[in-house]
């Protein structure tokens, strides 16, 4: 059984991998960024798109963003940004 197959079967593992790799890469160097509302909106959009794919939620399901975040057990990307900048 390959590593990809093990990750596909376990949603908790996928969340951990997402936080360890994607979030850290996405927010690399964010401590020095000048934050604009437009940039935060784009980061949040990418973040939620990834979480939709991890949770297996289609856009046709009409699930709110807060429900997606609570289903995955992850906070929004703006919280990650503010935490990193502190």
PAZAPA-4460 file (N, C-alpha, C; in steps of 0.05 Angstrom, whole numbers, plus 32768, in hexadecimal, padded with zeros to 4 digits):
% residues 86
    n_x    n_y    n_z   ca_x   ca_y   ca_z    c_x    c_y    c_z   seq   type   mol
   8011   7FE8   8000   8000   8000   8000   8012   8019   8000     1      X     A
   800E   802A   7FED   801E   8042   7FEA   8017   8057   7FFE     2      X     A
   8029   806A   8001   8025   8080   8014   800D   8091   800C     3      X     A
   8009   8096   7FF2   7FF3   80A6   7FE9   7FD8   8099   7FF0     4      X     A
   7FD7   807F   7FED   7FBE   8070   7FF3   7FB8   8072   8011     5      X     A
   7FCC   8071   8022   7FC8   8073   803F   7FBE   808F   8046     6      X     A
   7FC8   80A3   8039   7FC0   80BF   803E   7FA3   80C3   8034     7      X     A
   7F9C   80B7   801E   7F81   80BA   8013   7F6C   80AE   8026     8      X     A
   7F73   8099   8033   7F60   808C   8044   7F5B   8099   805F     9      X     A
   7F6E   80A9   8069   7F6C   80B4   8084   7F6A   80D3   8082    10      X     A
   7F52   80DE   8089   7F4E   80FB   8087   7F5E   8109   809C    11      X     A
   7F61   80FE   80B4   7F71   810A   80C9   7F8E   810D   80C0    12      X     A
   7F98   80F9   80B2   7FB3   80FA   80A8   7FB6   810F   8092    13      X     A
   7FA1   8111   8081   7FA2   8126   806C   7FA2   8142   8078    14      X     A
   7F93   8146   808E   7F93   8160   809B   7FAF   8166   80A7    15      X     A
   7FBB   8152   80B2   7FD6   8156   80BE   7FEA   815D   80A8    16      X     A
   7FE9   814E   8092   7FFB   8153   807C   7FF6   816F   8070    17      X     A
   7FDD   8177   806E   7FD5   8191   8063   7FE1   81A7   8075    18      X     A
   7FDE   81A4   808F   7FE9   81B9   80A1   8007   81B9   80A1    19      X     A
   8013   81A2   80A0   8030   81A1   80A1   803E   81AB   8088    20      X     A
   8032   81A6   8071   803F   81AC   8058   8033   81C5   804A    21      X     A
   8019   81C4   8045   800D   81DA   8035   800C   81F4   8045    22      X     A
   8003   81F3   805E   8000   820C   806D   801C   8218   8072    23      X     A
   8030   8208   8079   804A   8214   807E   8056   821F   8065    24      X     A
   8052   8212   804E   805C   821C   8035   804D   8235   802C    25      X     A
   8033   8235   802F   8022   824C   8028   8029   8265   8037    26      X     A
   802F   8262   8051   8034   8279   8062   8052   827E   8067    27      X     A
   8063   8272   8057   8080   8276   805B   8087   8294   8059    28      X     A
   8093   829F   806D   809C   82BB   806D   8086   82CF   8071    29      X     A
   806E   82C6   807B   8058   82D8   807E   805C   82EC   8095    30      X     A
   8070   82E7   80A5   8076   82FA   80BB   807E   8316   80B0    31      X     A
   8088   8317   8098   8092   8330   808D   807F   833C   8078    32      X     A
   8069   832E   8072   8056   8337   805E   8046   8350   8068    33      X     A
   803F   8361   8056   802C   8376   805B   8011   836A   8053    34      X     A
   7FFF   8367   8066   7FE6   8359   8060   7FD2   836D   8054    35      X     A
   7FC7   8365   803E   7FB1   8373   8031   7F98   8361   8031    36      X     A
   7F81   836C   8033   7F68   835D   8033   7F66   834A   801B    37      X     A
   7F6F   8354   8004   7F6F   8344   7FEB   7F80   832B   7FED    38      X     A
   7F98   832E   7FF9   7FAA   8318   7FFC   7F9F   8303   800F    39      X     A
   7F93   830D   8025   7F88   82FB   8039   7F71   82EC   802D    40      X     A
   7F61   82F9   801D   7F4A   82EC   8010   7F53   82D6   7FFD    41      X     A
   7F68   82DB   7FEE   7F73   82C6   7FDC   7F7E   82AE   7FEB    42      X     A
   7F8D   82B4   8000   7F97   829E   8010   7F81   828D   801D    43      X     A
   7F6C   829B   8026   7F55   828D   8032   7F47   827C   801D    44      X     A
   7F45   8287   8005   7F38   8278   7FEF   7F47   825F   7FE9    45      X     A
   7F61   8260   7FE7   7F72   8248   7FE1   7F6F   8234   7FF8    46      X     A
   7F71   823F   8011   7F6F   822E   8029   7F55   821E   8029    47      X     A
   7F3F   822B   8024   7F25   821E   8024   7F22   820B   800C    48      X     A
   7F2D   8211   7FF6   7F2C   81FF   7FDF   7F3B   81E5   7FE6    49      X     A
   7F51   81E7   7FF2   7F60   81CF   7FFA   7F50   81BF   800F    50      X     A
   7F44   81CC   8022   7F34   81BE   8036   7F1C   81B1   802A    51      X     A
   7F10   81BD   8016   7EF9   81B0   8009   7F02   8196   7FFC    52      X     A
   7F1A   8196   7FF0   7F24   817E   7FE3   7F2B   8169   7FF7    53      X     A
   7F37   8171   800E   7F3D   815D   8023   7F24   8151   802E    54      X     A
   7F10   8161   8034   7EF7   8157   8040   7EE5   8149   802C    55      X     A
   7EEB   814C   8012   7EDA   813F   7FFE   7EC0   814E   7FFA    56      X     A
   7EBF   8168   7FFE   7EA7   8178   7FFB   7EA8   8186   7FE0    57      X     A
   7E93   8182   7FD1   7E91   818F   7FB7   7E83   81AB   7FBA    58      X     A
   7E88   81BC   7FA8   7E7C   81D7   7FAA   7E5E   81D6   7FA6    59      X     A
   7E54   81C1   7F99   7E37   81BE   7F95   7E29   81B7   7FAF    60      X     A
   7E38   81AD   7FC3   7E2C   81A6   7FDD   7E22   81BE   7FED    61      X     A
   7E2C   81D5   7FE6   7E24   81EF   7FF3   7E29   81EE   8011    62      X     A
   7E42   81E7   8018   7E4A   81E7   8034   7E58   8201   803A    63      X     A
   7E52   820E   8050   7E5E   8227   8056   7E7C   8224   805E    64      X     A
   7E8B   8239   805B   7EA7   8238   8061   7EAC   8231   807F    65      X     A
   7E9C   823C   8091   7EA0   8236   80AD   7E9A   8218   80B3    66      X     A
   7E87   820C   80A5   7E83   81F0   80A8   7E9A   81DF   809E    67      X     A
   7EA6   81E8   8088   7EBE   81DA   807D   7ED5   81DB   8091    68      X     A
   7ED9   81F3   809D   7EEF   81F6   80B0   7EEA   81E5   80C9    69      X     A
   7ED1   81E4   80D3   7ECB   81D4   80EA   7ECD   81B6   80E4    70      X     A
   7EC5   81AE   80CC   7EC7   8192   80C5   7EE4   8189   80C4    71      X     A
   7EF5   819A   80BA   7F12   8192   80B8   7F21   8198   80D2    72      X     A
   7F15   81A7   80E4   7F22   81AD   80FE   7F39   81C0   80FB    73      X     A
   7F38   81D3   80E8   7F4D   81E5   80E3   7F42   8202   80E3    74      X     A
   7F52   8215   80EC   7F49   8231   80EC   7F4E   823D   80D0    75      X     A
   7F44   8255   80CC   7F48   8263   80B3   7F65   826B   80AF    76      X     A
   7F6C   8272   8097   7F87   8279   8091   7F8F   8294   809D    77      X     A
   7F7C   82A5   80A1   7F82   82BF   80AE   7F8B   82BB   80CB    78      X     A
   7F80   82A7   80D8   7F89   82A1   80F4   7FA6   8298   80F3    79      X     A
   7FAD   8287   80DF   7FC9   827E   80DC   7FDC   8295   80D7    80      X     A
   7FD3   82A8   80C6   7FE3   82C0   80C0   7FE8   82D1   80D9    81      X     A
   7FD3   82D7   80E7   7FD6   82E8   80FF   7FE7   82DA   8114    82      X     A
   7FE4   82C0   8117   7FF4   82B1   812B   8011   82B2   8124    83      X     A
   8017   82AF   810A   8033   82AF   8101   803F   82CB   8104    84      X     A
   8030   82E0   8100   803A   82FB   8101   803F   8304   811E    85      X     A
   8032   82F7   8131   8036   82FE   814D   8052   82F3   8155    86      X     A
***
